[in-house]
Amino acid sequence: MAYIEEKVNCVLWLAELKSTTAVRRKFASHYKREAPHRNLINNWMKKFKETGSILDKPRSGRRRASEETVAEIERAFEQNPQKSVRRVSAELNIPKTTVHRILSIKLHKYAYKVTTIQMLQEEDYYARLDFCQLIKSKIENSGTLDKLTFSDTATFHINGIVNRHNCRIWGTEKPQEVRQHETDSPKLSVWCAIRKSCIIGPFFFEESTVSGESYLAMLQNFFIPELQRLHLLNNTVFQHDGPPCYYSLPVQQFLDDTFSDQWIGRGGPLDWPPQSPDLSPLDFYLWGYVKTVVYASKPSSLDDLKARITNAILSVTEQQLMKVFTKFENRLEQCIAQDGGYIEF
């Protein structure tokens, strides 16, 4: 949209230069953005010749927002950037469309989604940096990327974990914000493993809270048989990260017996660095993708939720997995470049 000054200059330049092409060049050079179409410039000149002004005639439609209205809306969001447009509209008795338009056009504010991140302690930076350097070396020297098998458990609620679509913070710059959310809706605990060539799972735990015993039983009765069926058991570097029950002595003993020194996790041959979901393909890709598909509409039951999760995971292609593991390599590089710093999802 052209401003009044820009229209006036276009008319003056056209009177001087006699060419819309020359006017458009001068406009782009002067304002450092794309020039208006030549038809618009000709229309402004025509209007000026006919009426003596480039301004539109007063309209009977929507009135322009006053400076006082703009200031009221700005104060409302300065006091609480997390307020919704609907709430400010009700408080100030201003239409929602007007509030949204002023935020975007007049105040140049944007609605940022809330992202949950892990807080890193000083020692975490060193652990992350050492891990990334070691894995990068293994990938380059021994083809570890094709063997890496990341695993994780996620919880899916009938009504969703966090309604991120309705969670916004208004501001001119991206804020650093942490928000916690809990829900007591019916839920499923889902385990999955991902590697460059395939996904193993999903596996649904019968109980809502996974114990060390149920986790070990899943490894013994589901995961290992699947690796054997796919002829991958001897070509796997297993990674897991989760609650303390995953690191019980029976679980660690089983992993030692099964994978020897080829597994990553707390108490294992190679520790998984703390507070590092940004390095796990399940966290930075799979769970987000699955939840987007699953919660496109509200599941009607736990059986419906289970079917949606299964179908979403089955829809992931091998090409997508290859891109995900390329992104994993990129994240290793970024983490090293940031001395172990956190990488945004």
Secondary structure, 3 states (H helix, E strand, C coil): CCCHHHHHHHHHHHHHHCCHHHHHHHHHHHHCCCCCCHHHHHHHHHHHHHHCCCCCCCCCCCCCCCHHHHHHHHHHHHHCCCCCHHHHHHHHCCCHHHHHHHHHHHCCCEEEECCCCCCCCHHHHHHHHHHHHHHHHHHHHHCHHHCEEEEEEEEEECCCCCCHHHCEEEECCCCCCCCCCCCCCCEEEEEEEECCCCEEEEEECCCCCCCHHHHHHHHHHHHHHHHHHCCCHHHCEEEECCCHHHHCHHHHHHHHHHHCCCEECCCCCECCCCCCHHHCHHHHHHHHHHHHHHCCCCCCCHHHHHHHHHHHHHCCCHHHHHHHHHHHHHHHHHHHHCCCCCCCC
